[in-house]
Amino acid sequence: MNAKEFARRRRQLMRMMGENSIAILPAAPVVKRNRDVEYHYRPDSDFYYITGFPEPEAVAVLIPARSHAEYVLFCRERDADKERWDGPRAGHAGAVDLYEADDAFPVGDLDDILPRMLEQCERVFYAMGCNPDLDRRMSEWISQIRSSSRSGEPGPLEFIALDHYLHDMRLYKGRSEIKQMRTAARISAQAHKRVMRACRPGMKEYQLESEFIHECSRKGARHQAYPAIFGSGRNGCVLHYIDNDSELKDGDLLLVDAGCEYNYYASDITRTFPVNGVFSKPQKLLYELVLKAQEAAIWQVKPGNHWNDPHDAAVKVVTKGLMELGLLKGRISTLLKKEAYKEFYIHRTGHWLGMDVHDVGDYRVDGESRLLEPGMALTIEPGIYIHAQSKGVAKKWWDIGIRIEDDVVVTKDGCDVLSKDAPKTVAEIEALMAH
């Protein structure tokens, strides 16, 4: 992502804000893992989306139509001693020269400078509740402005949720964003293939997880977009299983929900395959039903369709298929009305995807399911999960958990499946695992 793209985003946001307004975006804090150890620092997605600035202890300020500087960045000063320990800092000169801020100040001067900026604006765009420390300071600054008359300005009259505007922007991916997401999906697809090739009965789930992470790292994606799920047998029926410490047993399925992050953009792919490389008859029947449901859902990803259309398509296929397999009984219209499928399919068919694996953006607008438009990115992930000793379910179906998930971008005339390199038909999977 180049500096021009971040500048374009700032201009777009400031056009939406209008004059006599100010937007304030804080960077994510550094988080302690334990005692003297910190988690790897990952910038806040909203902050990075607008600034491209990767350091902590920073606050970005946008003031449309301001004569001196529309984009001001408060950040850490250069410190030779600390930089010897933790690496280089951009400093104020770098904030301007490298990250194209119009002006930059020490983050320690925030209390002195930002209130003077606030008092000249009528509207404040800010995401309240995301940064408790800055929330408190913001309250103090506003109280200070309203109790003082030295400026002759009334100060802010209106507070507006910044995330409402910013998240709508982030919902529509540009060409450069889709390029990053495509790379993330391709790397993750290769990692899924590596896992399939390496899988053998007797291994531990975490051994395959390490294969996945290694493949991503060696391709330049050093961080995962979320904690990976490697659930074999009954573990595959636990939606957010992340222990990944069980032994892989001959005859079980393995559900792998894993995706890397590349240049701050997420991939999210799920594949399910037999530990021994060959699907049993019950596994194959359920797997092909989930695949058929996913294909029906992907077909519904096109401009003008509603966000809910892919889910509705998947639900119909799953319900009909479960009836044919004897797992649901009754008329299909009645079963759909009663949502009987939720006994075996308990989640939605997808979610927005982008800088965050569960990305931002409203799913409903004015009470109606949102229309899909070019540039929107989402996952399509139907699944069926049958726990052992499920009431009225034959033993041959027990402990089968299947999910198939792909990353999809809406195009002008349909959609593009970014994760298509990951094998998902029975024939493809069995052929790959046979080598």
N, C-alpha and C positions, 0 to 999 in steps of 0.2 A: 504494500500500500504506500503510495507516494504522498508527499506533503500537499500536492494539489487536491487530492481527494479529501483530505481532512479539512482543507480550507473551503472546499465546495460545500461540505456538510455544515460548517459553521455559518456560511452565508445563507444557506437554506433555512437553518434554524432561526437566524436573526431576522430573515424576511417574515417568518411566521410570528415572531415575537412583536415586531413593530417598534417604532421609536418610543422614547421615554420608558424603556424597560431594561431590565438587567437579568441575566441568567448566571447562576452560581453552581458549579459542579465540582465536588471534592473527589480526590483520588481515594482509592481503597486504602485502609490502614494496613500496616504490617501486623500479622497475627502470630502470636507465640504458639509453637507446637507444644513445648514443655520446657520449663526452666529457661536456659539460655539458647534454646534452639527455636528458630522461626520457620514457619512454613515457607515454601518457595513463593515469592511475591508474584501475584498475578493482578494486573491493573483492573479496576472496575470497568465493566464493559461500556457503560454510558460515557464515562470520562474518556476512555481510550478512543471510543468511536468519534468523538469530537476533536480530540487533541492529538492523538498518536503519541502522547507522552507516556513513557513506561515507568516513571519513577513514583515512589510513594511520597507522602508529605507534600502534596500539591493541591492547589485550588485553581480552577479555570473560571474566568469571569468574562462574559460576553455582554457588550453594551452597544446595541445597534445605533449607527449614525453618530457615535461619539467622535468628536473632531480629533482628539489626541490619539486614542487607541481603542479600537473596538474589541480586541481580544487581548486580555491581560492574563498572565500566568504567574501565580505565586508559587514558588518552588524553593527547594533547598539551595543554599549557597555552596560554592565550591569549598572543600575542606581537605587539604592535602593529607592530613593525618588520618581522617576517617576513610578517605579514598584508598589509602594503602591497605586498609582492612577489607573494605566492602566493594571496591571498584569505583570507576569514575562517575562523576555526576555531571549533568548538563550545565548546571549553574544558570545564572541569569543571561549570560551571553549566549549559551547554548540554547536556552529556551527561545531566544529571538532568532538566532542564526540557523539552528538545526530544525526547530519545531515551529518556526514562523509566527511566534507570538508578536504582537505589536509592541508590547512592553512587558517587563518582568520585574518582580519584586521579591524580597525574601519572604518566605512563608511566615516567618516570625513577626512580620510587620502587618499581618492581616488585620489585627484589631485597630491599627492606626489608620490604615488606608481604605479598607472596604466600607466602613460606615460612611465615609465621605462620598463614595461612589453610590451607595444605596440612597442617600438623601436626595440625590438629583434625579431619581427615577420614580415613576408612578406605579409600575408593575414589577413584581419580583417573581421570576421563574425559578423554582427550587423544588427539589424532591424531599419534602419533609418526612422524617421518620427513618431515613436511610443512614444518617450519620449523627448519632446522638450528641457528640461533642459540638459539631457545627450547628446543629439545631439549637443547642443552648446558647451558643455565641450569637447566632442570628437573632434570637429573642432579645438578647441583651443589647445588640446593636439597634434594633428597631425601637426598643424602649428608650435608648439613649437619644435617638433622632427625634422621637416624638416629645421628649421632655426638654429638648433644646430648641431655641428659636434663633440661634445665631446665623443660620444659613438663609433664613427667609424662605426656605423651601418646605412644602408640606410633607415631603418624604413619601415613601411607598404607601399607596392607597389600596393595593390589591395584590394578593399572593395567588400564584397560579402553579398548578402541578406541572413541573418541567417534564417529568417522565411521560405524561400523556402525549406531549408533542414529540419528544425524542424517540419514544418507543414506536410511534407510528412511522417515523422516518426509518428506523431500523428494520421494520417489517419488510420493506421493499429493498431487496438486495441489488446492488449495482454490479456491473460487469467484473470489477476487480474483486468484489466480495465473493461472487460465484466462483471465480477462479481459485480463490483460497479454499472454498468449501469443496470444490471438485478435487483439489489436491489432497485434502484431508480424507475424503471418501476413498480415493484411489489407494492411498497408503493403508488405510484401515482394511480395505478389501484384500490387499495383498497379505496383511497380517492374518485375516480370517482364513485365507487359503493355507498359510503356513501352519496355523493351528490344526486345520483338518488333516494336513499331511502328517503332522507329528503325533496326532492322537492315537493312543493305544490303551487297552484295558490294563489296569494296574497302576497307571500314572495318577498323580494328584492333580486336582483342578488348578492349583497354583502353578504347577509346572507348565501347563498350557498358557496360563496367564502371562508367565514370563516370556514365553515364545512370542506372544502377541506384542508385548511392550518392547521387546528387543527389535522386532521387525519395524515397528513404528519409529523407534529411536534411530535406527540406522538409516532411515529415510528422511530424517530431519524433524520428525514430530516427537519431541522429547517429553511431552506431557499428554496425559489422557484427558478427554473432555469430561469424564465422570468416572466414578469407581466402577470398574468392570465387573460384569456378572458372568461367572463360569459355573453354571448350575447343572450338575449331572443327576439323572434319575429324579427322585422326588424334589431335589433342590431346584430343578427347573420349573417347578410349580410355585415357587416363592418369587414373586415379581421383583423384589429388590434384594435378592440374595447376593451378598458380597463376601461371605466368609471364604469361599473358594479353597476349602481345605479338605474336601472329601476325596476318597479314592474313586477313580473311574471304573465302573463295573461292566463286564461283558454283557451285552444285551440292553444296556441303558442308552438313553439319548443324552446328549450334552447341549444345553442352551447357552450360547455365547452372545452376550449383549455388550459390545465394546466398541469404542471409537476414539481416535486420537483428536487432538487439537492442533491445528496448523496455523501459525500466524494469528492466533487468537480466534480462529473459527473452528467450530465443532463438526465432527462427524458422529453419526449414531447408527450403528448397523447391528442387527441381530441375525444370527444364523443358528439353526438347530440341526444336529446330525447325529448318527449312531456312533457310539464309542468304538464299536468293532468294524465300522465302515459299511455295514449293510443294514438297511431298515427291515424290521420285522413287518409282518402283514398289518397288524393293528397300527403300528407307528406310521407306516406308509400311508394308510388310509386317512389318518388324521392329518399327517403332514400335507398331503396333496389337497385336503380340504382347506387348510390354512393358506396354502399357496394360491388356491383358486380364489379365496376371499381377498387376498392381497392384490391379485391381478385385477379383480373387479373394482377394488378401491382405487388403485392407481389409474384406472381408466377414467375415473371421475375427477381426476385432478386436471382441470382445464379452466381457462378464464370464463367467468360468468356462472360457474357452478358455485354452490355454497360450501363453506368450510365443512359442514356436516355431511355432505353428500358421500364422500369416501367412506365414512363410518357407517352410514345407512346401507351402502352397497355391501360392505363386509359383513355386517350383521345379518343381512338377508341370506347371503351365501352360507354363513356359518350355521344359522338356524336350520335351513333346509338340509344341509349336509348332516347335521347332528340327528335330525329326524330320520334320514335314510340309514344312518348307522345304528339307530335304535336308542340313542342316548337322550333324545327328547321325544315325547309322545304327545300327539294332539294335532290340531289344524295349524298350519303355518301362520295364518293371520292372527289366531289367538295367541300363539307362542310369541310372535313379534310384539303384540300389544302388551303382553305380560312381561316382556323382556326376559323370557325364560333362558335365553342364551347366557345370561349373567351368572348362571351356575358354573359355567365353564369358560366364559370370556368376560372378565370383570373390569377391563380398562378400555379407554378410548382407542381409536385406530391411529391416532397420531398427535403431533404437537408441532408448533413452530420450531424452526432450527436456525441457528446463526452463530453469533458470538457466544451465546449461552446455549447449552444443549436443549434446555426447555426455554426457548427464546421468547423475547417480549413481543407484545402485540395483542390487541383485543380479538377474541374469537367471535364476539357478538357486537353488532352496531345497531343502536336504537332497538334493542330487544330481538333483533333478527340475526341468524347465522351469517357471518361475514362472507361476502363474495370473494372468490379467489381471483387474483390479478397477477399479471406477469411480474416476476421478481420475488414473489413470496416463496419461501422455502419451508418444507414440512417433512415430517416422517410419516410413513405408512407402515403400520405394525400390528396387524391382527394376530391373535393368539388363541390357543385352546390349552387349558390346564385342568387335568383330571387327577385329583388327589386320591391316594389309596383309601379304600373303604368308603368312597363316595356312595351315598345312599342310592341304591337301585342300579349301580353301575357294575357291569361284569369285570372280573379281575383282570382280564386281558388289557383293559384300558388304564389300569391304575398306574400312577406315577409317570404319566406321559405329560410333559410340558413342552409346548411348541410355540415359538414366536418367530416370525419372519419380518424383518424391518429394513426398509430402504430409505435413503435420503432423496427427496424429490424437489425440483424447482419448477414452478409454474412458468411456462413460456407463452409466447403470443398465440400459439395454436394448439397447445396441449401441455406436455410436461417433459422434463428431462430427468431421468433416474441417475443421479450422480454416483451411486454405489453399485452400478450394474456389474462391475467386475467381480463381485463376490458371488460364487456359485450358489444356486438355490434350488435347482430342480433335483429330483431324486437321482436322475441319471448323472448329472454333473457332479454331484457330491460323491456318489459311490465310485465314479470313475477316478476322481481326484484322490480319494482315500485309498484306492487300490494300488496306487503307485508309491 
